[in-house]
Amino acid sequence: MGSDPLLVKAARGDPVSRPPAWMMRQAGRYMAVYRKLAEKYPSFRERSETTDLIVEISLQPWEAFHPDGVIIFSDILTPLPAFGVPFDIEDVRGPVIHSPLRTEEHLKALHPIDLEKLQFVGESLRILRQEVGDRAAVLGFVGAPWTIATYIVEGGTTRTYTTIKSMCHTAPHVLRALLSHLTEAIAEYIVFQVESGAHCVQIFDSWGGQLPPDMWERWSKPYIDQIVSIVKKKCPKTPLVLYINGNGGFLERMKGTGVDVIGLDWTVDMADGRKRLGNDISIQGNVDPAYLFSSLPALTDEIHRKTVVIVVEEQKQTSRIPEHHKHTHEMTPIVAPPAATDLPLAVCPHE
């Protein structure tokens, strides 16, 4: 049995020789090889729900620049049909749920998650684990209950979140019932991913930042707390990561969920984030995606600046070597692959 991948060690807070590097959405439209495959298979649902395609796409960045994490090509909405919420993805509108859930009657459509309907995820993770071995961490991910609920209640993407925010006051019992159902399903889905081969799992509360911190404390955090508790009992050695868009006002609350790693976005200063979170939790982040449009020296300077600052701050307080992942939230299609290739080189230029 081999040793744990670098990223896993860092996520647990173990000493590491260098910061691990990976990028959120590191497989996708910015890569010519992906765009070519997407021309042949134009349906995103097909690409993200067919084992062979999932594996091929997930490995494209690995083959191009060997990041320390290989994240499964999937979507946070992928498990929805497995517990009673069908959805489509339209070219212009994006995700569409034609029958939003907003009443007690609507809740009757929900059922326990049927993992048999997600075997393409499990099989893909098993293959990815075999392909990369211990050379990189295989990463799974899920959406947090609040974030998934925004799609289910609003009927898709939204800029205002008016309907679900209104439900907090007009139909709190319905919203709590939905969030509780999602909590059970997502916890099972995480365990399924771990048992299928995921080294780590990231929880995306992408739209949690649309709530004021006190409302996030009531409407999102308790359900993430439950998920972490369930998963930790069944998979105690698996690091869990939590990420929220625009999370500067949430860091201390995020730590209270019991996850192992907090993801910082590029609006949060890493040294300040470390001071606020303390030294008993790992952090990842927080390179602005715009740096991928810059030259390698500029990218290298930015990464080294953040790494040096945070290491100096921590060495004043602890001898434990912290975990740093350099990642972006998304790369636009016009970013050339060499820019992405530069990121691991900037983190570990001598390897």
Secondary structure, DSSP 8 states (H G I E B T S, - for coil): -----HHHHHHHT---SS--B--TT-SSTTSHHHHHHHHHS--HHHHHS-HHHHHHHHHHHHHHH--SEEE-S--TTTTGGGGT---EEETTTEEE-SS---SHHHHTT-----GGGGHHHHHHHHHHHHHHTTSSEEEEEEE-HHHHHHHHHHTB--SS-HHHHHHHHH-HHHHHHHHHHHHHHHHHHHHHHHHHT-SEEEEE-TTGGGS-HHHHHHHTHHHHHHHHHHHHHH-TTS-EEEE-TT-TTTHHHHHTTT-SEEE--TTS-HHHHHHHH-SSSEEE----GGGGGS-HHHHHHHHHHHHHHHHHHHHTT-SS-----B--S---TTS-HHHHHHHHHHHSTT-
